[in-house]
């Protein structure tokens, strides 16, 4: 719905182009933009990452995706989308990939199962990424592009909210309260480990 793109344009003098496959989400983003005082500019339009952007000239200093690739049906399509995105970057540009990791979810579910909690499964329309696939693509793309860093920035939050807080709720016979003090504490802690599906990967195109 454009909230991150709008905040970037509020904080920095820059030009932001936000895309989504859903026309309804583009309309929501355009509504959200109204009333904001921007340092830069932000525009939104509908586009399909798998078809509409392929072959475009390198134009961008920075591209980021948030839970975008996970809506594509298989790794082949996801990998091609990553190649397309990297191709849109200027030399030295960065792609910040904020997508869900099946490995991180599996790690969290191992801990949940160990204390009697049910596993969490992705929605049927999502296909979470596997770390080994992403690193194999990195080897394929080098030296034209490479991964600079990876992280699970919400690992501590998932550990405490989806495991500790969920266990306490189970013991009390209640549903987990995700505004609980334990969860609020979790948001303030530095991230430790590889728990949960939220994964950040930063790519750089060769200069």
C-alpha positions, -999 to 999 in steps of 0.1 A, spaced: 0 0 0 30 23 -5 37 32 31 75 23 29 79 42 -4 61 72 10 83 72 41 115 70 20 103 100 -1 95 119 32 130 113 46 152 117 15 153 139 -16 149 111 -41 126 98 -68 107 66 -59 86 44 -82 64 19 -65 49 -10 -84 24 -38 -75 6 -64 -96 -27 -55 -79 -45 -24 -92 -63 -22 -58 -30 -19 -40 -19 8 -63 -51 27 -56 -45 23 -19 -10 36 -23 -21 66 -42 -47 74 -14 -20 69 12 2 94 -5 -23 123 -1 -15 147 26 22 138 30 49 164 27 76 148 7 113 157 4 114 137 -29 87 124 -51 69 91 -53 47 76 -80 28 43 -82 18 22 -111 7 -13 -118 33 -36 -132 41 -74 -134 77 -81 -123 78 -112 -145 69 -95 -178 67 -57 -178 102 -49 -166 123 -74 -185 147 -58 -209 144 -23 -195 176 -2 -194 196 0 -161 180 30 -143 179 26 -105 204 32 -77 183 11 -53 155 -14 -56 138 -32 -28 110 -58 -27 89 -67 3 71 -100 2 69 -98 -36 88 -128 -49 70 -152 -25 38 -146 -46 54 -161 -76 47 -199 -82 81 -215 -83 118 -209 -79 125 -207 -116 101 -177 -119 114 -162 -86 150 -165 -99 142 -149 -132 125 -120 -113 157 -115 -93 178 -114 -125 153 -89 -140 156 -67 -109 194 -68 -109 194 -59 -146 175 -27 -137 202 -14 -114 229 11 -124 265 -2 -120 272 -3 -82 235 -3 -74 218 -23 -47 188 -46 -45 174 -50 -9 154 -83 -10 130 -86 20 113 -119 14 102 -148 35 126 -178 40 114 -213 43 146 -222 62 139 -196 89 103 -208 92 115 -244 95 140 -235 122 112 -218 142 89 -247 137 115 -271 150 115 -251 183 77 -249 183 74 -287 179 99 -293 207 76 -276 232 43 -290 218 32 -260 197 17 -266 162 38 -258 131 31 -226 112 26 -232 75 28 -206 47 -4 -195 29 -12 -218 -1 -6 -189 -25 30 -182 -12 62 -200 -21 89 -191 4 125 -189 -7 151 -214 3 185 -201 13 204 -227 -8 186 -216 -39 194 -179 -33 231 -187 -27 232 -209 -58 219 -180 -78 245 -158 -63 272 -181 -76 256 -180 -110 254 -142 -111 290 -135 -99 309 -114 -109 281 -93 -125 263 -92 -91 267 -107 -57 252 -108 -22 268 -83 2 250 -94 33 221 -114 47 203 -113 80 172 -123 98 164 -89 112 133 -100 132 148 -133 145 146 -122 182 110 -110 177 100 -143 162 118 -163 189 100 -145 217 66 -139 201 60 -171 181 77 -195 206 80 -181 241 48 -160 241 29 -186 222 40 -213 247 29 -191 277 -5 -186 261 -9 -223 255 -1 -230 291 -27 -204 302 -53 -218 277 -56 -185 259 -48 -172 224 -14 -154 220 -17 -117 226 7 -101 201 6 -68 219 19 -86 251 48 -70 270 71 -98 260 65 -90 223 71 -53 228 104 -62 245 113 -84 216 110 -55 192 137 -36 212 162 -64 213 190 -69 187 184 -97 163 200 -130 172 197 -163 153 178 -174 122 142 -178 136 112 -168 116 105 -163 80 116 -126 76 149 -126 58 169 -97 44 194 -101 15 214 -72 0 227 -76 -35 251 -53 -53 256 -50 -90 292 -48 -102 304 -12 -107 
